[in-house]
Amino acid sequence: MTVTISDVDERVEFSTLLDSVFDERVNGLIEEADRTGTFPRQIIAALGDAEVFARKWQRGHVPDLHLLFALAERLGRTGSAGISVGVSLHDSAIAILRRFARSDMLVDLTERAIRGDAVVCLGASEAGGGSDLQVVQSTATPVPGGYRVRGAKKFVSLSTVADVVLVVVRAGDTARSAGELALIALDRNDVEVGPAYEKLGAHCLETAPITFDVEVPAEALVARAGTGLAALSWGLAQERLSIAGQVVGACDLAMGITVARLKSREQFGSRLFDHQALRLRFADLQARLDVLRWALQGLAASGQVPSIRAASGLKVTAARLGEEVMSECLHVFAGAGYLVGQAPVEKWWREMKLARVGGGADEVLWELVATGLTPDFDGYARTVSE
């Protein structure tokens, strides 16, 4: 793939645009959100007004990965996993709609989401299901002119502020439990949202259970029976790539502050940074973080549409590195780091765990990667004798 001057200019302009969006007002909203535990719709609106989503999706249903990672890293550097993940969940819903929306109603919803006029979230997991969508019992039964949609979802982030929820259901002529998975859009007014859960971190990413029993028009069907899993997987690939980028940004923030701690605090008559065991440990973390960053940039430069396996591998690798980075940063701050409110690393340490469970747990993603492992039977036969 040839990189042109216009491509470079576009990326520089996008980076400058992000700096202008995350101004004093928006950063103030983020700080307030972390204090109050409430997700601010104004963040989505600000990104939409500045055409951040519009630029990212200007090439149709395939996002510009350079811009995707630029936005993700900038979100990670906010220091708020709740804001970062909330924005990426909305953007993942856009990814699904951008590719699969066909009706005028859904196309209009897509454009409103891109403008930031509407907030969209995803509802997939049911009680006891987690990443296992085979246990989905929510249904969409055909009725004249549309569907009767009934069911419940346990973990729906942004449900308290969203205008529309895209829910995974079983659909078919009878909508029995054995029906094929589909995806359908429900208006927030047609969904009952329960109390938000108390979570370990990312408090402003309000997550709550929802229930629904409503008739919707046929135009609300995003992905027909049998294609729901493919549609959801497309959105999850976007989310997983974004999480990888967010980890890079979050680790940049934490590493910078921790290295400042190493170079400004003295123990045993010298700076912490002068103790070889500490500085070499952080040199190792920085090197691996740089490798991850260049891996993301290399994927973007390849011009290829990332596979589900590639997105899964990058996400789980990033999340595990991020957890290690935050743990080591917390370690450097010692007692001060362990106290709530004394230093931000305790919050970042707690929130990084979300990267390993949100968007698919490690083991689920490694299974996806394992399906692509390619054996070299010829080489095995040629080099191994038993």
ChimeraX attribute file (.defattr): number of C-alpha atoms within 10 A of each C-alpha:
attribute: neighborCount
match mode: 1-to-1
recipient: residues
	/A:1	7
	/A:2	8
	/A:3	9
	/A:4	9
	/A:5	9
	/A:6	9
	/A:7	12
	/A:8	12
	/A:9	11
	/A:10	15
	/A:11	16
	/A:12	14
	/A:13	12
	/A:14	20
	/A:15	16
	/A:16	11
	/A:17	15
	/A:18	18
	/A:19	11
	/A:20	12
	/A:21	19
	/A:22	19
	/A:23	11
	/A:24	10
	/A:25	9
	/A:26	17
	/A:27	14
	/A:28	11
	/A:29	19
	/A:30	25
	/A:31	16
	/A:32	15
	/A:33	20
	/A:34	21
	/A:35	11
	/A:36	11
	/A:37	17
	/A:38	19
	/A:39	26
	/A:40	20
	/A:41	18
	/A:42	15
	/A:43	20
	/A:44	24
	/A:45	18
	/A:46	17
	/A:47	21
	/A:48	21
	/A:49	17
	/A:50	16
	/A:51	17
	/A:52	22
	/A:53	23
	/A:54	18
	/A:55	16
	/A:56	22
	/A:57	21
	/A:58	11
	/A:59	10
	/A:60	12
	/A:61	15
	/A:62	16
	/A:63	18
	/A:64	20
	/A:65	25
	/A:66	22
	/A:67	21
	/A:68	22
	/A:69	23
	/A:70	23
	/A:71	24
	/A:72	26
	/A:73	24
	/A:74	20
	/A:75	29
	/A:76	26
	/A:77	19
	/A:78	19
	/A:79	24
	/A:80	25
	/A:81	29
	/A:82	26
	/A:83	27
	/A:84	26
	/A:85	26
	/A:86	26
	/A:87	26
	/A:88	23
	/A:89	24
	/A:90	24
	/A:91	26
	/A:92	24
	/A:93	26
	/A:94	27
	/A:95	26
	/A:96	25
	/A:97	26
	/A:98	22
	/A:99	17
	/A:100	22
	/A:101	21
	/A:102	16
	/A:103	14
	/A:104	11
	/A:105	13
	/A:106	19
	/A:107	16
	/A:108	14
	/A:109	23
	/A:110	24
	/A:111	17
	/A:112	16
	/A:113	25
	/A:114	27
	/A:115	21
	/A:116	25
	/A:117	19
	/A:118	20
	/A:119	29
	/A:120	30
	/A:121	26
	/A:122	26
	/A:123	24
	/A:124	23
	/A:125	21
	/A:126	23
	/A:127	13
	/A:128	10
	/A:129	14
	/A:130	16
	/A:131	17
	/A:132	13
	/A:133	15
	/A:134	12
	/A:135	16
	/A:136	23
	/A:137	22
	/A:138	25
	/A:139	27
	/A:140	32
	/A:141	20
	/A:142	19
	/A:143	14
	/A:144	9
	/A:145	10
	/A:146	16
	/A:147	22
	/A:148	18
	/A:149	25
	/A:150	17
	/A:151	19
	/A:152	26
	/A:153	23
	/A:154	19
	/A:155	21
	/A:156	23
	/A:157	26
	/A:158	31
	/A:159	27
	/A:160	22
	/A:161	18
	/A:162	17
	/A:163	18
	/A:164	23
	/A:165	25
	/A:166	22
	/A:167	26
	/A:168	31
	/A:169	31
	/A:170	29
	/A:171	27
	/A:172	20
	/A:173	11
	/A:174	13
	/A:175	22
	/A:176	15
	/A:177	17
	/A:178	14
	/A:179	20
	/A:180	19
	/A:181	29
	/A:182	25
	/A:183	30
	/A:184	23
	/A:185	25
	/A:186	21
	/A:187	15
	/A:188	18
	/A:189	10
	/A:190	15
	/A:191	17
	/A:192	15
	/A:193	19
	/A:194	14
	/A:195	12
	/A:196	18
	/A:197	14
	/A:198	12
	/A:199	12
	/A:200	11
	/A:201	20
	/A:202	27
	/A:203	23
	/A:204	25
	/A:205	30
	/A:206	23
	/A:207	22
	/A:208	19
	/A:209	22
	/A:210	21
	/A:211	16
	/A:212	19
	/A:213	16
	/A:214	15
	/A:215	19
	/A:216	21
	/A:217	15
	/A:218	16
	/A:219	17
	/A:220	21
	/A:221	26
	/A:222	25
	/A:223	23
	/A:224	19
	/A:225	20
	/A:226	16
	/A:227	16
	/A:228	24
	/A:229	19
	/A:230	16
	/A:231	23
	/A:232	24
	/A:233	14
	/A:234	20
	/A:235	25
	/A:236	22
	/A:237	22
	/A:238	27
	/A:239	29
	/A:240	28
	/A:241	26
	/A:242	31
	/A:243	32
	/A:244	29
	/A:245	29
	/A:246	32
	/A:247	31
	/A:248	28
	/A:249	26
	/A:250	26
	/A:251	28
	/A:252	19
	/A:253	17
	/A:254	24
	/A:255	21
	/A:256	12
	/A:257	15
	/A:258	21
	/A:259	17
	/A:260	13
	/A:261	17
	/A:262	22
	/A:263	14
	/A:264	12
	/A:265	12
	/A:266	13
	/A:267	11
	/A:268	7
	/A:269	6
	/A:270	12
	/A:271	14
	/A:272	21
	/A:273	20
	/A:274	14
	/A:275	13
	/A:276	10
	/A:277	10
	/A:278	15
	/A:279	16
	/A:280	13
	/A:281	11
	/A:282	20
	/A:283	11
	/A:284	11
	/A:285	19
	/A:286	16
	/A:287	11
	/A:288	15
	/A:289	22
	/A:290	14
	/A:291	12
	/A:292	20
	/A:293	19
	/A:294	12
	/A:295	13
	/A:296	20
	/A:297	16
	/A:298	13
	/A:299	16
	/A:300	18
	/A:301	15
	/A:302	12
	/A:303	14
	/A:304	11
	/A:305	13
	/A:306	18
	/A:307	11
	/A:308	19
	/A:309	18
	/A:310	18
	/A:311	24
	/A:312	29
	/A:313	21
	/A:314	21
	/A:315	29
	/A:316	26
	/A:317	16
	/A:318	26
	/A:319	27
	/A:320	16
	/A:321	21
	/A:322	28
	/A:323	22
	/A:324	16
	/A:325	25
	/A:326	25
	/A:327	17
	/A:328	21
	/A:329	26
	/A:330	23
	/A:331	16
	/A:332	18
	/A:333	20
	/A:334	11
	/A:335	11
	/A:336	16
	/A:337	19
	/A:338	17
	/A:339	14
	/A:340	11
	/A:341	11
	/A:342	12
	/A:343	16
	/A:344	18
	/A:345	29
	/A:346	21
	/A:347	22
	/A:348	25
	/A:349	23
	/A:350	16
	/A:351	21
	/A:352	26
	/A:353	18
	/A:354	20
	/A:355	25
	/A:356	21
	/A:357	16
	/A:358	16
	/A:359	23
	/A:360	20
	/A:361	18
	/A:362	19
	/A:363	12
	/A:364	16
	/A:365	24
	/A:366	16
	/A:367	13
	/A:368	16
	/A:369	17
	/A:370	12
	/A:371	9
	/A:372	10
	/A:373	8
	/A:374	7
	/A:375	8
	/A:376	8
	/A:377	9
	/A:378	8
	/A:379	9
	/A:380	10
	/A:381	9
	/A:382	8
	/A:383	8
	/A:384	7
	/A:385	6
	/A:386	2
